[in-house]
Amino acid sequence: MSNIAVNKKVPAFKAAATGEQTLKLSDFKGKKLVIYFYPKDSTPGCTTEGQDFRDHYAKFKRANTVVLGVSRDSLKSHENFKAKQAFPFDLLSDPDEELCNLFDVIKEKNMYGKKVMGIERSTFLIDEKGVLRHEWRKVKVKGHVEEVLHAAKAL
């Protein structure tokens, strides 16, 4: 069961991030925050989604919006993925699934005929006061970043 809901304050959280830092929700007070959860570094859909956020990053910045990506991959994997794709935003490592569980994004998936638990591609938009304003679940990558940007600008 999700611990978050649209139009409710998001509970405080912190997570290890690229650049040898620990980021907390409170670090982004006064800015809008996009948190996008993706299954795995350097896989086709996740790479495309990250590249779309990268390519629109300046527009998010102008909209006073920070972008963070989250997966269960290690910080080392994240550092390599971020460097290879030249992402201007940080990636959060969530190997213990604390953030994943907070946002309720771990779902049963079918991988090559086997049932596995994994991250369902999801994006969340949090306002300057820490209130969840939009959520997108079961995200399809194509056109998604533009939709998120439009919502961020509209806040």
Secondary structure, DSSP 8 states (H G I E B T S, - for coil): --S--TTSB----EEEETTTEEEEGGGGTTSEEEEEE-S-TTSHHHHHHHHHHHHTHHHHHHTTEEEEEEESS-HHHHHHHHHHHT-SSEEEE-TT-HHHHHTT-EEEEEETTEEEEEE--EEEEE-TTSBEEEEE-S--STTHHHHHHHHHHH-
